[in-house]
Amino acid sequence: MNEQSLFSDAVDLAVAAVRGAAADRYADPTPCTDLTVADLVNHVAFGFLLAHHAATREPWPEAWGAEDRAPFLRDLPEREWAAAAEKEGAAAAAAWADPAVWEGESHLGGGPMPAAAIGAMMTGEFVVHAWDLAMATGQEFTVSPELGEATLEAMTGMAAMGREAGWIGAEVAVDAGASAFERALGVSGRDPARRP
């Protein structure tokens, strides 16, 4: 499975998790410290938008540096959030489906980074946050072995930076026979034994 397909599958998982998170659960907590379901839906949708901008190499609007990011969801009625997130996800997946997008450099609001690294990182982020939403809202969740491996690679690559910045928790130990995705959850500070 190529990186474009993995990215698309990750977006599909995240969109499905957003769709499965009913608005009456939006005030519920999630495995992400200090984020409610509403916060996480907003974060995922904003991630789709950032991924699209990374693919097109467009600069970020200055407002995106603000604390309350993704006003495109915050300004909508909550009943419209899932559809808006799905639209952003489709745009991101379509942009990253082009193999040329994975070449050269792009950015995530800061200095230049290899585009392939951004694509891989966003793939992992979408999968892990889809799991977060599924666990928070009682959804079933499965990941293919290939996507699990890609998520593990992405989480392992960003864990040290994330812990230093405070957006990834301490690693959770997993069983010796854990799957790649379970190991990815552990690396990202999540307990893979958690159930919806």
trRosetta pair geometry for C-beta under 8 A, 3 or more apart (Angstrom, degrees):
i j d omega theta_ij theta_ji phi_ij phi_ji
1 5 4.9 -116 -171 86 91 131
1 6 5.8 109 132 -57 114 88
1 9 7.9 -6 -180 -9 142 143
1 144 7.9 83 -22 113 165 144
1 146 4.5 77 33 165 136 160
1 147 7.9 -47 101 -54 157 69
2 5 5.2 96 58 11 71 102
2 6 7.1 -133 104 -4 37 92
2 99 8.0 -39 159 -99 143 103
3 6 5.5 -53 -145 38 35 114
3 7 6.3 40 155 -23 67 103
3 102 6.1 99 90 -111 139 153
3 116 7.1 -19 176 -146 171 90
3 119 6.2 71 159 124 121 131
3 120 6.8 -60 -145 -78 120 82
3 123 7.5 -111 -164 -51 79 153
3 150 7.7 148 -121 -127 69 134
4 7 5.8 -52 -150 33 30 112
4 8 6.5 29 152 -16 64 107
4 96 6.2 176 -130 135 74 79
4 97 5.1 88 -170 -135 120 44
4 98 7.7 163 -114 35 133 17
4 99 6.4 -76 -46 -79 134 67
4 102 7.3 -106 -64 -37 86 132
5 8 5.6 -55 -148 38 33 112
5 9 6.3 34 153 -20 66 106
6 9 5.7 -53 -145 37 31 111
6 10 6.3 34 154 -22 64 105
6 123 5.4 28 129 -148 100 144
6 146 6.6 -123 -96 134 105 103
6 147 5.8 164 -143 -103 88 75
6 150 4.8 124 -169 -53 146 173
7 10 5.7 -55 -152 34 30 113
7 11 6.6 30 151 -17 64 103
7 93 6.6 166 124 -124 93 69
7 96 4.7 -88 128 122 156 140
7 97 7.8 -148 78 -71 120 54
7 119 5.7 -53 -85 -174 135 97
7 122 7.0 37 -135 92 100 102
7 123 4.9 -91 -98 -87 63 103
8 11 5.7 -52 -151 35 33 111
8 12 6.4 36 151 -21 65 105
8 93 4.7 86 -116 -154 74 113
8 96 7.4 -167 -57 86 73 105
8 97 6.5 49 -66 -85 121 94
9 12 5.5 -51 -149 35 34 115
9 13 6.5 36 152 -20 65 102
9 144 6.9 -43 174 19 154 124
9 147 5.4 -114 108 -85 134 134
10 13 5.8 -51 -151 33 32 111
10 14 6.5 27 153 -15 64 107
10 122 7.5 138 108 125 146 70
10 123 4.5 170 -16 -153 162 65
10 124 7.5 -56 -128 -43 148 17
10 126 4.0 102 154 81 103 123
10 127 4.9 -73 -131 -51 97 87
10 130 7.5 -161 -168 -11 63 136
10 147 6.5 169 -70 -149 80 118
10 150 7.8 -107 -58 102 123 132
10 151 7.8 151 -105 -76 117 97
11 14 5.8 -59 -148 40 32 109
11 15 6.1 31 155 -19 68 107
11 48 7.0 90 -132 -111 104 103
11 89 4.6 149 -173 -172 106 101
11 90 7.7 147 152 -73 137 32
11 92 6.1 178 -106 85 138 110
11 93 4.4 -128 50 -68 163 113
11 126 5.8 -43 -79 -175 44 161
12 15 5.8 -54 -143 37 29 109
12 16 6.3 30 157 -19 63 107
12 89 7.9 141 -72 157 33 132
12 93 7.7 66 -44 -93 75 152
13 16 5.8 -58 -150 37 28 111
13 17 6.4 26 154 -18 64 107
13 126 6.7 120 69 137 99 96
13 127 5.8 38 79 -114 149 64
13 130 4.2 48 134 -170 97 174
13 141 7.9 72 -162 -149 109 91
13 143 7.1 21 -109 -100 154 84
13 147 7.7 134 -27 167 145 157
14 17 5.7 -54 -148 36 32 111
14 18 6.4 34 153 -19 65 104
14 44 5.3 -175 -177 -165 119 127
14 47 7.9 -92 -174 79 161 129
14 48 7.7 -177 106 -63 140 106
14 89 6.5 -173 86 -114 107 135
14 126 4.2 -83 -40 -171 138 93
14 127 7.4 -91 -54 -71 93 29
14 129 6.2 34 -120 85 109 99
14 130 4.3 -111 -88 -71 55 104
14 133 7.7 98 -146 21 61 139
15 18 5.6 -53 -148 37 33 112
15 19 6.2 34 152 -19 66 107
15 85 6.6 171 -120 122 72 97
15 86 5.0 84 -149 -110 117 76
15 89 4.6 -154 -71 76 113 170
15 90 7.9 61 -88 -47 152 74
16 19 5.6 -54 -146 39 31 113
16 20 6.1 25 155 -16 64 111
16 130 7.2 46 62 -151 86 120
17 20 5.7 -59 -143 42 29 109
17 21 6.5 34 154 -29 63 105
17 44 7.7 -155 83 -114 112 170
17 129 7.6 169 87 122 151 68
17 130 4.0 171 -11 -151 146 72
17 131 7.7 -77 -100 -33 153 19
17 133 3.9 110 159 81 117 128
17 134 5.1 -81 -122 -51 109 82
17 137 7.8 135 -171 43 77 126
17 139 6.3 179 -125 69 71 160
17 141 7.4 29 -91 -102 110 111
18 21 5.8 -55 -150 25 31 112
18 41 5.4 112 -132 -133 94 91
18 44 6.0 -151 -71 89 119 145
18 45 7.2 101 -120 -59 152 91
18 81 7.6 -126 -179 127 111 94
18 82 5.3 160 137 -127 95 78
18 85 4.7 -104 164 100 164 152
18 86 7.1 -163 84 -57 130 77
18 133 6.5 -42 -71 -172 48 168
19 82 5.1 103 -101 -166 54 128
19 86 6.9 50 -65 -68 105 120
20 133 7.4 121 72 135 97 110
20 134 7.1 30 85 -104 138 70
20 137 6.2 149 123 103 88 133
20 139 4.5 72 134 -95 147 139
21 25 5.8 -118 -171 75 74 123
21 26 7.4 95 150 -82 106 65
21 37 5.4 -176 -171 -175 129 122
21 41 6.0 -149 83 -75 146 118
21 82 7.6 175 59 -88 83 111
21 133 5.2 -76 -59 -173 130 110
21 136 7.3 20 -117 88 115 106
21 137 4.5 -151 -113 -50 74 166
21 139 7.7 -71 -65 -29 66 131
22 25 5.1 90 67 3 78 102
22 137 7.0 157 21 -159 72 125
23 26 5.4 -12 -163 -27 51 119
23 78 4.6 116 -140 133 124 119
23 79 6.0 -51 -46 -83 157 57
23 81 7.4 131 -95 31 101 119
25 28 4.7 -30 -177 4 77 128
25 37 5.2 27 124 27 87 171
25 136 7.2 135 157 133 122 93
25 137 4.9 100 131 -117 163 99
26 36 6.5 58 159 139 57 117
26 37 4.9 -127 -131 83 35 105
26 38 3.8 56 -177 -60 101 98
26 41 7.2 -56 -123 11 94 136
26 78 6.2 -72 -49 -154 164 141
27 36 5.7 -46 -152 -159 30 140
27 37 7.2 -13 27 34 16 99
27 38 6.8 13 -70 -9 41 117
28 36 6.4 124 69 -160 36 83
28 37 4.9 38 58 -18 88 118
28 136 5.7 145 112 174 117 100
28 137 7.0 139 67 -84 147 71
29 35 7.9 103 -156 83 59 49
29 36 6.4 -69 -99 -112 37 59
29 37 7.9 50 82 -32 4 76
29 136 6.8 -140 103 -133 46 109
30 35 5.2 -39 49 94 119 92
30 36 6.6 117 -8 -169 98 17
30 37 5.8 135 -57 -77 109 55
30 39 7.7 -136 15 65 130 99
30 40 5.0 46 -19 -34 171 147
30 132 5.1 52 174 169 117 101
30 133 6.9 -23 -128 -87 128 45
30 135 7.4 104 -156 80 71 94
30 136 4.0 -39 -109 -77 75 144
31 131 7.8 -28 36 117 145 88
31 132 4.8 -126 47 -129 103 84
31 135 5.6 33 -28 81 119 140
31 136 6.8 -126 -8 -57 73 95
31 190 5.5 46 161 -125 141 108
31 191 7.9 -147 -138 32 126 79
31 194 6.6 129 -92 99 128 171
32 35 4.0 -5 97 39 114 127
32 39 7.8 -135 89 99 128 114
32 40 5.9 143 31 -91 138 115
32 43 7.9 -102 116 43 174 163
32 129 7.6 12 -51 -119 134 82
32 132 5.4 29 -27 -153 98 147
33 169 6.9 112 -17 -64 127 122
34 39 7.9 -66 126 100 65 170
35 39 4.1 -138 -156 94 80 129
35 40 5.0 97 147 -58 125 87
35 43 6.8 -27 -145 -14 142 144
36 39 4.7 104 47 5 69 101
36 40 7.0 -137 95 -3 39 88
37 40 5.7 -60 -148 39 31 109
37 41 6.3 35 154 -21 67 103
37 133 6.8 93 -140 -131 85 79
37 136 5.3 175 -86 131 97 138
37 137 6.2 86 -119 -62 137 109
38 41 5.8 -51 -146 34 30 111
38 42 6.3 30 155 -17 63 108
38 78 7.2 -56 -119 -124 112 119
38 81 8.0 -109 -140 -111 76 174
39 42 5.7 -61 -154 39 29 113
39 43 6.2 31 149 -23 66 108
40 43 5.3 -49 -142 35 35 115
40 44 6.3 37 157 -20 66 101
40 129 6.3 -179 -172 -164 103 102
40 132 5.9 -139 -152 115 149 125
40 133 5.8 -175 122 -78 132 90
40 136 7.2 132 36 19 156 161
41 44 6.0 -53 -149 35 29 109
41 45 6.4 26 155 -15 63 108
41 73 7.2 -178 119 -172 92 155
41 81 5.7 56 142 150 134 134
41 82 7.5 -62 -157 -81 130 64
41 85 6.4 -95 -179 -62 86 153
41 133 7.1 92 -74 -111 72 129
42 45 5.9 -58 -148 39 28 109
42 46 6.2 28 154 -18 64 109
42 69 7.9 141 148 87 106 73
42 70 5.0 156 177 90 89 143
42 73 4.8 -165 -119 82 82 145
42 74 6.6 45 -128 -57 134 82
42 81 7.5 -64 -75 -150 68 127
43 46 5.7 -56 -147 38 28 111
43 47 6.4 37 150 -25 62 104
43 69 8.0 71 -109 76 61 111
43 70 7.2 -147 -87 -5 29 151
43 129 6.9 -138 102 -142 111 146
44 47 5.4 -51 -152 31 32 117
44 48 6.9 38 149 -22 63 97
44 85 6.3 39 100 -152 100 130
44 126 7.0 93 -146 -126 95 70
44 129 5.2 177 -87 129 103 140
44 130 7.7 100 -122 -68 140 62
44 133 7.3 -22 -37 -43 149 137
45 48 5.6 -45 -157 27 37 114
45 49 6.8 35 147 -16 63 102
45 70 5.9 108 89 -154 98 139
45 72 7.5 -135 137 83 122 104
45 73 5.2 102 80 -54 151 136
45 81 7.1 -113 -44 -174 154 86
45 84 6.4 36 -148 111 142 92
45 85 3.8 -95 -93 -108 106 89
45 88 5.4 95 -163 48 76 148
45 89 7.7 -79 -119 -43 60 87
46 49 5.4 -52 -153 36 39 113
46 50 6.3 40 149 -19 69 103
46 69 5.3 82 -144 125 156 109
46 70 3.4 -96 -75 -70 113 121
46 73 7.4 -94 -51 5 85 123
47 50 5.6 -52 -144 37 34 111
47 51 6.2 36 155 -21 66 105
47 122 6.6 158 175 -143 104 96
47 125 6.0 -151 -153 124 147 131
47 126 6.6 180 121 -79 139 81
47 129 7.3 149 9 28 160 161
48 51 5.7 -56 -149 36 29 112
48 52 6.5 32 152 -21 63 104
48 85 6.7 131 11 -163 146 67
48 88 3.8 111 105 129 131 103
48 89 4.6 -84 -119 -78 143 54
48 91 7.1 97 159 59 105 91
48 92 4.5 -133 -163 -15 74 141
48 126 8.0 77 -74 -101 77 118
49 52 5.7 -52 -151 32 32 112
49 53 6.6 29 152 -15 64 105
49 70 7.0 156 25 -110 141 88
49 72 7.1 133 -75 33 152 142
49 88 5.2 -49 -60 -155 76 129
49 92 7.5 -96 -62 -63 18 115
50 53 5.7 -56 -150 39 34 110
50 54 6.3 37 151 -22 67 104
50 60 7.8 0 -120 -99 82 114
50 64 8.0 140 -89 -169 96 142
50 108 6.3 44 174 -144 119 86
50 109 7.5 -46 -139 -34 113 106
50 122 7.7 -167 95 -106 99 126
51 54 5.5 -51 -147 34 33 113
51 55 6.5 36 152 -22 64 102
51 92 4.2 52 92 -147 115 127
51 95 7.5 156 131 69 82 126
51 96 6.8 -38 163 -42 110 129
51 118 7.6 161 -126 152 70 102
51 119 7.8 91 -150 -111 102 56
51 122 4.6 112 -99 -156 118 159
52 55 5.7 -53 -153 32 32 112
52 56 6.5 12 156 -2 66 109
52 88 6.9 -114 -19 -168 136 77
52 91 5.0 12 -105 120 140 104
52 92 4.4 -99 -60 -88 83 72
52 95 5.3 125 -134 8 67 153
53 56 6.0 -64 -141 48 32 98
53 57 7.8 -139 166 30 58 3
53 58 4.7 -90 -147 62 82 98
53 59 7.9 -57 -175 92 119 9
53 60 6.4 80 154 -83 159 70
54 57 7.4 26 -172 -78 30 41
54 106 4.7 92 -172 139 76 140
54 107 6.7 -149 -119 69 80 40
54 108 6.0 -7 -87 -83 122 70
54 115 7.1 151 158 -135 97 80
54 118 4.9 -148 177 153 147 148
54 119 7.8 -171 116 -64 129 65
54 122 7.4 -174 47 -39 151 145
55 92 7.0 154 -7 -147 136 61
55 95 3.5 113 109 142 158 122
55 96 5.3 -113 -94 -66 132 69
55 98 7.7 112 -170 44 115 107
55 101 4.7 -5 -150 -157 87 136
55 106 7.3 -14 -78 -119 18 160
55 115 7.8 91 -110 -157 47 116
55 119 8.0 76 -84 -86 88 99
56 95 6.2 -71 -45 -145 84 137
57 106 5.4 -122 -95 -126 77 88
57 107 7.5 79 -140 20 65 87
60 64 4.6 -97 176 54 116 141
60 65 7.4 112 121 -45 132 80
60 109 4.7 8 -11 -107 152 85
61 64 5.3 109 68 -14 76 100
62 65 6.3 -44 -179 14 52 111
63 66 5.6 -26 -176 -4 60 119
63 71 7.2 -39 143 1 133 130
64 69 5.9 50 -154 -134 64 104
64 109 6.7 -130 109 -109 122 128
65 109 7.2 152 -82 -171 82 131
66 69 6.4 159 75 -75 74 63
68 71 7.1 69 123 -75 95 83
68 74 6.6 39 163 -60 111 167
70 73 5.1 3 148 23 107 106
70 74 6.5 118 106 -15 75 97
71 74 4.9 -63 -136 49 49 111
71 75 5.4 44 165 -22 82 108
72 75 6.6 -49 -135 36 19 106
72 76 7.2 17 155 -20 51 113
72 84 6.6 -174 138 175 98 133
72 88 7.8 122 101 -68 142 133
73 76 5.7 -66 -154 32 38 110
73 81 5.3 56 -153 -128 105 93
73 84 5.9 168 -98 97 78 141
73 85 7.1 31 -93 -62 126 88
76 80 4.5 -105 167 80 122 120
76 81 6.1 156 90 -74 122 64
76 84 5.8 166 11 -31 171 154
77 80 5.2 84 66 6 79 104
77 81 8.0 -120 103 -32 46 79
78 81 5.4 -24 -158 -13 49 120
80 83 5.6 -62 -164 46 60 110
80 84 5.7 59 142 -24 85 109
81 84 5.7 -63 -147 40 30 110
81 85 6.1 29 158 -19 69 107
82 85 5.8 -54 -146 37 30 110
82 86 6.3 32 154 -21 64 106
83 86 5.6 -52 -147 35 31 113
83 87 6.5 35 153 -22 63 103
84 87 5.7 -52 -152 32 32 113
84 88 6.6 29 152 -15 64 104
85 88 5.7 -56 -151 38 34 109
85 89 6.2 36 152 -22 67 107
86 89 5.5 -53 -146 36 32 114
86 90 6.4 35 155 -22 65 103
87 90 5.9 -52 -149 32 29 111
87 91 6.6 29 152 -18 62 105
88 91 5.7 -55 -151 35 34 112
88 92 6.4 32 153 -18 66 106
89 92 5.7 -56 -148 37 32 109
89 93 6.2 29 157 -17 67 108
90 93 5.9 -55 -144 39 29 109
90 94 6.2 30 157 -20 64 108
91 94 5.9 -55 -147 36 27 111
91 95 6.4 27 155 -20 63 108
92 95 5.8 -58 -149 35 30 110
92 96 6.3 11 161 -4 67 111
92 122 7.9 -128 177 156 134 145
93 96 6.2 -65 -142 47 28 99
93 97 6.3 46 154 -43 63 101
94 97 5.6 -43 -152 10 31 121
95 98 6.9 -55 178 16 39 106
95 101 6.2 121 153 -108 74 160
96 101 5.5 -131 -121 94 46 147
96 102 7.4 74 -159 -61 79 87
96 119 5.7 144 -144 -126 125 112
97 101 8.0 64 52 20 32 135
98 101 4.6 95 78 -15 95 104
99 102 5.9 -53 -167 27 49 112
99 103 7.5 48 143 -24 69 102
100 103 5.6 -53 -161 24 48 117
101 115 6.3 -150 153 166 58 140
101 119 7.4 114 118 -74 100 133
102 115 5.5 -180 -154 111 28 109
102 116 4.8 58 -176 -88 89 79
102 119 5.5 -47 -110 4 89 158
103 115 6.3 11 65 52 19 133
103 116 7.5 34 -82 -45 28 98
104 114 7.9 174 118 -144 25 58
104 115 5.7 40 76 -6 63 124
105 112 4.2 21 168 -175 137 114
105 113 6.4 145 -155 71 85 27
105 114 6.1 -65 -104 -99 66 34
105 115 6.1 177 -139 -33 13 82
106 112 7.2 141 74 -147 14 71
106 113 6.5 -35 70 65 62 78
106 114 8.0 18 25 144 74 18
106 115 4.3 78 -4 -96 109 86
106 118 5.6 -74 70 16 117 156
107 110 6.1 -161 -167 62 103 44
107 111 6.7 -157 -123 109 107 18
107 112 5.7 -70 -75 -102 92 42
107 113 6.2 121 -108 16 43 88
107 118 7.9 62 100 -79 2 148
108 113 6.6 -5 0 21 93 140
108 118 6.1 174 -51 -124 106 116
110 113 7.9 58 75 -30 93 109
113 117 5.6 -104 160 73 105 122
113 118 5.6 114 99 -52 122 101
114 117 4.3 86 72 1 97 107
114 118 7.2 -169 94 -7 53 82
115 118 5.6 -54 -153 36 39 112
115 119 6.3 38 152 -19 70 105
116 119 5.7 -53 -146 38 33 112
116 120 6.2 32 156 -17 66 107
117 120 5.8 -55 -145 39 30 109
117 121 6.1 31 155 -21 64 109
117 157 7.6 -145 -150 153 95 149
118 121 5.7 -56 -145 37 29 111
118 122 6.2 24 159 -15 65 108
119 122 6.0 -58 -146 39 27 107
119 123 6.4 36 153 -26 62 104
120 123 5.5 -49 -151 28 32 117
120 124 6.7 28 154 -13 63 103
120 150 6.9 -134 -147 -171 84 94
120 153 6.8 -63 -178 107 124 110
120 154 5.1 -168 150 -92 83 99
120 157 7.4 38 117 41 124 155
121 124 6.0 -59 -156 38 32 108
121 125 6.3 32 150 -20 66 109
121 154 5.3 154 -110 -155 37 106
121 157 7.1 -107 -88 89 88 123
121 158 5.8 91 -129 -51 107 138
122 125 5.3 -51 -141 38 36 116
122 126 6.2 37 160 -22 67 103
123 126 6.2 -59 -153 33 25 107
123 127 6.7 19 154 -14 61 109
123 147 7.8 -137 170 -148 108 83
123 150 5.6 -51 127 144 136 124
123 151 7.1 -125 125 -82 88 64
123 154 6.0 -166 74 -59 89 153
124 127 5.9 -60 -149 37 32 109
124 128 6.2 24 160 -14 69 110
124 150 6.7 -146 -70 132 81 76
124 151 4.6 131 -124 -136 78 58
124 153 7.4 -138 -71 73 129 64
124 154 2.6 -156 -32 91 143 144
124 155 5.3 -166 -176 -44 138 72
124 158 7.4 173 83 19 145 126
124 184 7.0 -141 -147 -164 105 130
125 128 6.1 -60 -144 40 27 105
125 129 6.1 16 163 -9 65 113
125 154 7.3 -109 -25 147 63 139
126 129 6.1 -62 -142 45 26 104
126 130 6.2 34 156 -26 63 107
127 130 5.7 -53 -150 31 29 114
127 131 6.7 30 151 -17 62 102
127 143 6.3 65 -161 -117 119 133
127 147 6.1 168 -103 162 143 109
127 150 7.8 127 -15 90 153 97
127 151 4.6 -90 79 -95 148 128
127 181 7.6 -110 155 -133 131 107
127 184 7.7 6 103 126 127 150
128 131 5.6 -53 -156 34 34 113
128 132 6.6 41 145 -23 65 101
128 151 6.5 147 -49 -160 86 119
128 155 6.8 111 -62 -81 139 120
128 184 7.0 -128 -81 139 104 110
128 185 7.0 158 -126 -100 93 66
128 188 5.4 -114 -135 169 147 176
128 190 7.2 170 -159 -2 103 147
129 132 5.0 -40 -146 30 43 120
129 133 6.5 42 155 -17 66 99
130 133 5.9 -54 -151 38 31 109
130 134 6.3 33 150 -20 64 107
130 141 7.0 152 130 -137 92 120
131 134 5.6 -56 -145 37 32 112
131 135 6.2 29 158 -17 67 106
131 141 5.6 117 -116 169 67 158
131 143 7.8 -33 -70 -44 111 125
131 185 6.8 -101 124 -98 163 114
131 190 7.4 106 111 142 130 166
132 135 6.1 -60 -150 38 25 106
132 136 6.2 20 156 -16 63 113
132 190 7.6 -116 -82 -106 85 145
133 136 5.7 -60 -144 40 30 111
133 137 6.0 -9 169 11 67 116
133 139 7.2 9 119 28 78 134
134 137 6.7 -80 -139 52 21 86
134 138 7.9 -104 178 73 54 15
134 139 3.9 -96 -140 72 77 105
134 140 7.1 -67 -165 84 122 16
134 141 3.9 94 135 -60 168 127
134 196 6.3 -78 149 -86 74 111
135 139 7.9 -66 -35 47 24 78
135 141 7.4 -48 -48 0 70 146
135 194 5.5 33 -144 126 139 118
135 195 7.3 174 -131 150 89 14
135 196 5.5 -139 -131 -93 41 58
137 196 7.3 -41 79 -148 38 108
138 196 4.3 111 -129 165 38 119
139 196 6.0 -179 40 -106 35 144
140 196 7.2 -79 -72 -13 37 146
141 196 7.6 141 -3 -52 104 112
143 147 5.0 -122 -176 89 94 113
143 148 4.9 119 117 -65 120 87
143 151 7.1 -29 -177 -1 153 145
143 181 4.7 130 71 -96 140 156
144 147 4.6 85 56 12 87 101
144 148 6.8 -145 93 -8 43 87
145 148 5.4 -55 -147 36 31 117
145 149 6.5 34 155 -21 65 102
145 179 7.3 -114 -115 -164 77 114
145 180 6.7 91 -160 27 66 122
146 149 5.8 -52 -153 33 31 111
146 150 6.6 28 150 -15 64 106
147 150 5.5 -51 -146 39 37 113
147 151 6.2 41 152 -22 66 105
147 181 7.4 28 101 -82 77 116
148 151 5.7 -55 -147 36 30 112
148 152 6.4 32 154 -20 64 104
148 179 5.7 -42 179 146 157 108
148 180 4.0 119 132 81 103 101
148 181 3.3 -81 -129 -46 105 91
148 182 7.9 6 -156 0 125 57
148 184 6.6 -159 -167 1 67 132
149 152 5.7 -52 -148 34 31 112
149 153 6.5 31 154 -17 64 105
149 180 4.5 -20 -80 160 56 166
150 153 5.8 -53 -149 36 32 111
150 154 6.3 30 153 -18 65 107
151 154 5.7 -55 -146 38 32 110
151 155 6.1 26 159 -15 68 109
151 180 7.3 126 60 132 89 96
151 181 5.8 44 64 -116 135 74
151 184 4.2 48 120 -154 98 169
152 155 6.0 -57 -141 41 27 106
152 156 6.0 28 160 -20 64 110
152 180 4.5 -100 -21 179 141 89
152 181 6.9 -113 -47 -84 96 31
152 183 5.3 32 -119 88 122 104
152 184 4.0 -112 -83 -69 61 97
152 187 6.9 107 -145 14 67 143
153 156 5.9 -56 -144 37 25 111
153 157 6.3 26 157 -20 61 111
154 157 5.8 -62 -152 36 28 112
154 158 6.5 -4 163 4 65 111
154 184 7.6 37 57 -141 83 121
155 158 6.4 -72 -143 48 28 91
155 159 5.9 51 159 -59 67 98
155 184 4.6 129 19 -157 144 81
155 187 4.5 121 128 94 118 122
155 188 4.6 -77 -145 -58 130 98
156 159 6.0 -31 -139 -6 26 119
156 184 7.7 -85 -31 -113 82 71
156 187 5.5 -59 -78 -162 64 161
158 161 5.5 -67 -163 51 62 110
158 162 5.2 63 141 -29 89 112
158 168 7.3 146 120 -39 89 150
159 162 5.6 -63 -143 40 27 111
159 163 6.2 24 162 -19 66 106
159 168 5.7 -137 -141 128 58 159
159 171 7.1 33 -169 -75 139 103
159 187 5.2 -91 -81 169 141 96
159 188 6.9 -121 -101 -89 96 48
160 163 6.0 -54 -146 34 28 107
160 164 6.4 27 155 -17 62 107
161 164 5.8 -58 -150 37 30 111
161 165 6.2 16 156 -8 66 112
162 165 5.9 -63 -143 46 29 103
162 166 8.0 -108 168 53 55 19
162 167 5.1 -89 -159 76 85 81
162 168 3.0 57 126 -1 123 121
162 188 7.8 -15 98 -136 161 68
163 166 7.5 46 -175 -72 29 26
163 168 5.1 -65 -61 79 62 97
163 169 7.5 35 -109 167 84 6
163 170 7.2 77 -126 -87 121 46
163 189 7.9 148 -89 -58 92 125
165 168 7.8 62 60 14 88 82
168 188 5.8 -99 -143 -155 107 57
168 189 5.2 166 177 -10 68 127
169 172 7.9 34 101 -38 111 93
169 188 7.7 55 43 145 79 49
169 189 2.8 128 62 -163 87 143
169 190 7.7 111 49 -52 119 50
170 189 5.9 98 54 -118 33 97
171 186 5.9 45 -173 153 81 79
171 187 5.7 -17 -123 -124 102 37
171 189 6.5 -81 -88 -80 29 57
172 185 7.3 -38 57 125 123 79
172 186 4.4 -119 74 -138 79 72
172 189 6.3 101 -19 -154 95 28
172 190 6.3 -100 15 82 139 24
172 191 5.1 -135 -173 -86 163 61
172 192 7.4 172 98 -4 129 76
173 186 6.5 29 -150 -154 3 131
174 178 4.0 6 146 -44 123 163
174 182 5.3 143 -155 140 146 101
174 183 5.6 -140 52 -95 153 57
174 185 7.6 105 -77 72 135 91
174 186 4.2 -108 -31 -53 113 150
174 192 5.8 34 -114 25 118 129
175 178 4.9 135 63 -48 74 89
175 182 7.7 -13 41 133 86 144
178 182 3.9 -124 -174 95 106 127
178 183 5.2 135 108 -55 121 79
178 186 7.2 38 144 -14 168 135
178 192 6.6 103 -147 66 125 159
179 182 4.6 98 51 7 76 102
179 183 7.0 -138 95 -3 41 86
180 183 5.7 -57 -152 38 32 112
180 184 6.4 38 148 -24 65 103
181 184 5.3 -47 -148 31 37 116
181 185 6.6 41 152 -20 65 98
181 192 7.7 131 117 -125 74 128
182 185 5.6 -47 -152 31 35 113
182 186 6.6 36 149 -17 63 103
182 192 3.9 79 -146 -157 83 167
183 186 5.5 -52 -151 37 36 114
183 187 6.3 38 152 -20 67 104
183 192 7.9 -13 -39 -41 24 150
184 187 5.7 -52 -146 36 32 112
184 188 6.2 21 156 -11 65 111
185 188 5.8 -66 -147 44 29 105
185 190 4.2 -79 -176 80 87 109
185 191 7.2 -35 142 84 117 9
185 192 4.2 127 74 -74 140 90
186 189 7.9 71 179 -47 29 13
186 190 7.0 -95 -73 66 26 61
186 191 7.6 49 -96 -112 68 33
186 192 6.0 -49 -47 -17 84 110
190 194 7.1 -82 173 17 91 132
191 194 4.8 101 87 -30 96 100
